[in-house]
């Protein structure tokens, strides 16, 4: 009996030892695979919710692309002297550019509304303004030249305010509801929406070439649908907490992390994220909140402000918006052999095709490398267009103008066209994100106005070929600016980016620290 009992005890001890070794092996294995379990906010249910809400928010942003593209598809009719009412050459240049002159007002309004009424209500204002602008264009007078002219100008002025208003809210919304790993793809929704809006307008113009009022009515109907799409959007947890709406902030955070909409947070990951967010806001609230003007003295404010203003300036000086607004006219004068309206559609489609994978590209290459590759390629395309007028060899290359223009569009989308709008939601700290974003867009759109308004006169003064040379030189200068000034933000939290500007030193992300710890444990083993 005693021997049997001893044998049974020995077997039990051996089984316990084996179980212990098994658990130890599992722990070691877990340390060696630290990233097998995704954070809650990156799991399918949470990502799906974040993506759907960002898509709904960006539906209204398509109007920005439509506003940019409308001169291309309507200019021939609006300037036709045989029409009862039409625009002169100078009036036409104002029609093409006045929206970018009023766009800074929208940028400044965006900063005020984002902080005062929130991200969702700002989108309401955006869509209402767009509906008003399209209605004015659709109902322009058909008999009175003066009334016709002023209706068009007021319509474009209001649509410009909407453009400025559209640049920041959806990007800020996406940045505040997502985690760093998927933030880039969601922020990119704004650029995709603008590219799709441009392509839709080019396509409509290809089929409807002599009825701008019908085009405006179609756009107005679309904008009403976009307004209704804003209704289901939850406000961001960050803004709700900043307004002391704690219960709503908890419900919003739970929802965007794939949980039930509850005023109580029970999941440890969500609770940790909530506490970090709350402490960050409390620290800011505990400080005496200075005005935006005083905040400009802080390195984490004025450094990203100057960088993004420079990026927006180069975006315009390289001719990106000029090609969008005058796509049909530039295609014709560059010697494109196919239908200029079809070339415009190809330009729009190329932009959409290049924009869609940008989230993956920016995460794979990083922001700086994408910007450098983009600007170098843009410069080459512009120099090829210029060389066609100088070199007999290049002049005889089949479809070179089409390839160069479409290539310019694709390469600009891979970097310089997308980056300023993309990074505007990453570089500014929370306390000034609204007004700083608005001011940056205002400066960028002022440069857009200068470039679009003066392009016809510049072309008349120095010729089309030298215009291409100028755009090429600006592209190379933009490459140097990105190389020396633009910080890399890939895989970093918004707080880490802010800390780098404040201290001048790059801090490691938690993922970097965890990865290094795992490597050290592997070496010890």
Rosetta blueprint (number, residue, H / E / L):
1 X L
2 X H
3 X H
4 X H
5 X H
6 X H
7 X H
8 X H
9 X H
10 X H
11 X H
12 X H
13 X H
14 X H
15 X H
16 X H
17 X H
18 X H
19 X H
20 X H
21 X H
22 X H
23 X H
24 X H
25 X H
26 X H
27 X H
28 X H
29 X H
30 X H
31 X H
32 X H
33 X L
34 X L
35 X L
36 X L
37 X L
38 X L
39 X L
40 X H
41 X H
42 X H
43 X L
44 X H
45 X H
46 X H
47 X H
48 X H
49 X H
50 X H
51 X H
52 X H
53 X H
54 X H
55 X H
56 X H
57 X H
58 X H
59 X H
60 X L
61 X L
62 X H
63 X H
64 X H
65 X H
66 X H
67 X H
68 X H
69 X H
70 X H
71 X H
72 X H
73 X H
74 X H
75 X H
76 X H
77 X H
78 X H
79 X L
80 X L
81 X L
82 X L
83 X L
84 X L
85 X L
86 X L
87 X L
88 X L
89 X H
90 X H
91 X H
92 X H
93 X H
94 X H
95 X H
96 X H
97 X H
98 X H
99 X H
100 X H
101 X H
102 X H
103 X H
104 X H
105 X H
106 X H
107 X H
108 X H
109 X H
110 X H
111 X H
112 X H
113 X H
114 X H
115 X H
116 X H
117 X L
118 X L
119 X H
120 X H
121 X H
122 X H
123 X H
124 X H
125 X H
126 X H
127 X H
128 X H
129 X H
130 X H
131 X H
132 X H
133 X H
134 X H
135 X H
136 X H
137 X H
138 X H
139 X L
140 X L
141 X L
142 X L
143 X L
144 X L
145 X H
146 X H
147 X H
148 X H
149 X H
150 X H
151 X H
152 X H
153 X H
154 X H
155 X H
156 X H
157 X H
158 X H
159 X H
160 X H
161 X H
162 X H
163 X H
164 X H
165 X H
166 X H
167 X L
168 X L
169 X H
170 X H
171 X H
172 X H
173 X H
174 X H
175 X H
176 X H
177 X H
178 X L
179 X L
180 X H
181 X H
182 X H
183 X H
184 X H
185 X H
186 X H
187 X H
188 X L
189 X H
190 X H
191 X H
192 X H
193 X H
194 X H
195 X H
196 X H
197 X H
198 X H
199 X H
200 X H
201 X H
202 X H
203 X H
204 X H
205 X H
206 X H
207 X H
208 X L
209 X L
210 X L
211 X L
212 X H
213 X H
214 X H
215 X H
216 X H
217 X H
218 X H
219 X H
220 X H
221 X H
222 X H
223 X H
224 X H
225 X H
226 X H
227 X H
228 X H
229 X H
230 X L
231 X L
232 X L
233 X L
234 X L
235 X L
236 X L
237 X H
238 X H
239 X H
240 X H
241 X H
242 X H
243 X L
244 X L
245 X L
246 X H
247 X H
248 X H
249 X H
250 X H
251 X H
252 X H
253 X H
254 X H
255 X H
256 X H
257 X L
258 X L
259 X L
260 X L
261 X L
262 X L
263 X L
264 X L
265 X L
266 X L
267 X L
268 X H
269 X H
270 X H
271 X H
272 X H
273 X H
274 X H
275 X H
276 X H
277 X H
278 X H
279 X H
280 X H
281 X H
282 X H
283 X H
284 X H
285 X H
286 X H
287 X L
288 X L
289 X L
290 X L
291 X L
292 X H
293 X H
294 X H
295 X H
296 X L
297 X L
298 X L
299 X H
300 X H
301 X H
302 X H
303 X H
304 X H
305 X H
306 X H
307 X H
308 X H
309 X H
310 X H
311 X H
312 X H
313 X H
314 X H
315 X H
316 X H
317 X H
318 X L
319 X L
320 X H
321 X H
322 X H
323 X H
324 X H
325 X H
326 X L
327 X H
328 X H
329 X H
330 X H
331 X H
332 X H
333 X H
334 X L
335 X L
336 X L
337 X L
338 X L
339 X L
340 X H
341 X H
342 X H
343 X H
344 X H
345 X H
346 X H
347 X H
348 X H
349 X H
350 X H
351 X H
352 X H
353 X H
354 X H
355 X H
356 X H
357 X L
358 X H
359 X H
360 X H
361 X H
362 X H
363 X H
364 X H
365 X H
366 X L
367 X H
368 X H
369 X H
370 X H
371 X H
372 X H
373 X H
374 X H
375 X H
376 X H
377 X H
378 X H
379 X H
380 X H
381 X H
382 X H
383 X H
384 X H
385 X H
386 X H
387 X H
388 X H
389 X H
390 X H
391 X L
392 X H
393 X H
394 X H
395 X H
396 X L
397 X L
398 X L
399 X L
400 X H
401 X H
402 X H
403 X H
404 X H
405 X H
406 X H
407 X H
408 X H
409 X H
410 X H
411 X H
412 X H
413 X H
414 X L
415 X L
416 X H
417 X H
418 X H
419 X H
420 X H
421 X H
422 X H
423 X H
424 X H
425 X H
426 X H
427 X H
428 X L
429 X L
430 X H
431 X H
432 X H
433 X H
434 X H
435 X H
436 X H
437 X H
438 X H
439 X H
440 X H
441 X H
442 X H
443 X H
444 X H
445 X H
446 X H
447 X H
448 X H
449 X H
450 X H
451 X H
452 X H
453 X H
454 X H
455 X H
456 X H
457 X H
458 X H
459 X H
460 X H
461 X H
462 X H
463 X L
464 X H
465 X H
466 X H
467 X H
468 X H
469 X H
470 X H
471 X H
472 X H
473 X H
474 X H
475 X H
476 X H
477 X H
478 X H
479 X H
480 X H
481 X H
482 X H
483 X H
484 X H
485 X H
486 X L
487 X L
488 X L
489 X L
490 X L
491 X L
492 X L
493 X L
494 X H
495 X H
496 X H
497 X H
498 X H
499 X H
500 X H
501 X H
502 X H
503 X H
504 X L
505 X L
506 X L
507 X L
508 X L
509 X L
510 X H
511 X H
512 X H
513 X H
514 X H
515 X H
516 X H
517 X H
518 X H
519 X H
520 X H
521 X H
522 X H
523 X H
524 X H
525 X L
